[in-house]
Structures are given as C-alpha cells and as structure tokens.
Amino acid sequence: DAGITQSPRYKITETGRQVTLMCHQTWSHSYMFWYRQDLGHGLRLIYYSAAADITDKGEVPDGYVVSRSKTENFPLTLESATRSQTSVYFCATARQDGYEAFFGQGTRLTVV
Amino acid sequence: GIQVEQSPPDLILQEGANSTLRCNFSDSVNNLQWFHQNPWGQLINLFYIPSGTKQNGRLSATTVATERYSLLYISSSQTTDSGVYFCAVAGARGSSNTGKLIFGQGTTLQVKP
C-alpha cells in the first residue's frame, strides 16, 4: 500500500520555466493539500481540494496552479518558476473534512 | 484566517527530562493534529486530537477545545525525540476556515545525551 507518492523527490529548474509536482494517493481520500516549507516559516498551505474538480486557495496561492480531474491525483504547477519558490513541497490527504491528514515524503525544488 | 501559535519556539532538554509544548488557536476547530518532523524532514503523525486526551507511550496530548488550546507532553525524553513538533488545526464546519489545515510555526526540540 503506497499511500501517498510525491514525484519527483528532487528537482532543479531554471527561473521562468514551468514545472509540475505530482501527488498521487491510493486511499481514495476526498481531501488533498499542497504545502510549502521554508526555513523560519513552518508549513504554509498553498491550495487544497475537497473532491475531484473542487479546489480552493490556501494561505500562499500566488504563482501556483492546481487541478484535480481524478480523485487520486493532485498536481501542483508553477507556471513560471521564480527563485522565491525554492522550497520543500509537501502533499497531504485526509478522508474527509476534519479527519486525520497524512503527508507524503516531500519534493525539494530548487529554482536557479 | 485561523491563527495557530506554538510555544516555546525552541527547547533544549537533557535526556530523561519531561516537557510540555503548547498550541493555541484562534477559532473553533474540527481537527487538531500533532506532528513530529524528524531530521530527515519526514512528518510523523503523533496525535489526531480535536478534543480530549490521548496517550501513546511516553507521549500524551490534551486538547481543551472550548478554551482553544492543546498540550503535548513528552516524558523521559530521548535523543531520538529531537526535531520539530508541529500543531495543525482545521476550522469547524460552517466556518470560513473549514477544510483548511493550518500549521503553527513549530517547536524545535533538542535533547542532549
């Protein structure tokens, strides 16, 4: 049972390029989340999704795009990467609103 | 949005000591979780505790939802307890914070041998 899989685990990209981080879950959980973690800022919510085709902004959505056409996948796209988006990105899932959330291993993204 | 404050920000203990970490939140919640982030960056679920008290080995947690705080107790600390402890909450149903799981800034714990 793989649970939550994030890919890639590490990525280096150049400023201005588009990059997509993938999150895949095998639990059929309704809720999925994307966070970024920077030194001194803890984890900040970027976007979340309550179900397929339902997404909503979190605390720091600017510069990011999400989609959720299938329950199991929740990709995060940086349409034009900037150095300030260098961070560790975590995906999480929860069965329903208010239920326990579980996290993936994270993706370390460096924008040069 | 909902505010989550954790204290203390940093904590240094000798092995074997006990400690209490606190999480205050600004609104009614239907989810409260404690996580441990290990030195490799992995987030480990410690407790799902929107209310009440739970214990797991040397760790226990209490949430008093009506007073909007939660406490994490670590007893007989070990060097492997080192890392960052996060509290995260989601707003109650019907609130503007429904569905959003928001993290505090964390408490960095160092346990010395």
Chai-1 contact restraints between the chains, C-beta under 6 A:
chainA,res_idxA,chainB,res_idxB,connection_type,confidence,min_distance_angstrom,max_distance_angstrom,comment,restraint_id
A,G42,B,F103,contact,1.0,0.0,6.0,A-B,restraint_1
A,G42,B,Q105,contact,1.0,0.0,6.0,A-B,restraint_2
A,G42,B,G106,contact,1.0,0.0,6.0,A-B,restraint_3
A,L43,B,F103,contact,1.0,0.0,6.0,A-B,restraint_4
A,L45,B,K100,contact,1.0,0.0,6.0,A-B,restraint_5
A,A50,B,G99,contact,1.0,0.0,6.0,A-B,restraint_6
A,D97,B,G99,contact,1.0,0.0,6.0,A-B,restraint_7
A,G98,B,N30,contact,1.0,0.0,6.0,A-B,restraint_8
A,G98,B,N31,contact,1.0,0.0,6.0,A-B,restraint_9
A,E100,B,Y48,contact,1.0,0.0,6.0,A-B,restraint_10
A,A101,B,L101,contact,1.0,0.0,6.0,A-B,restraint_11
A,F103,B,L43,contact,1.0,0.0,6.0,A-B,restraint_12
A,G106,B,G41,contact,1.0,0.0,6.0,A-B,restraint_13
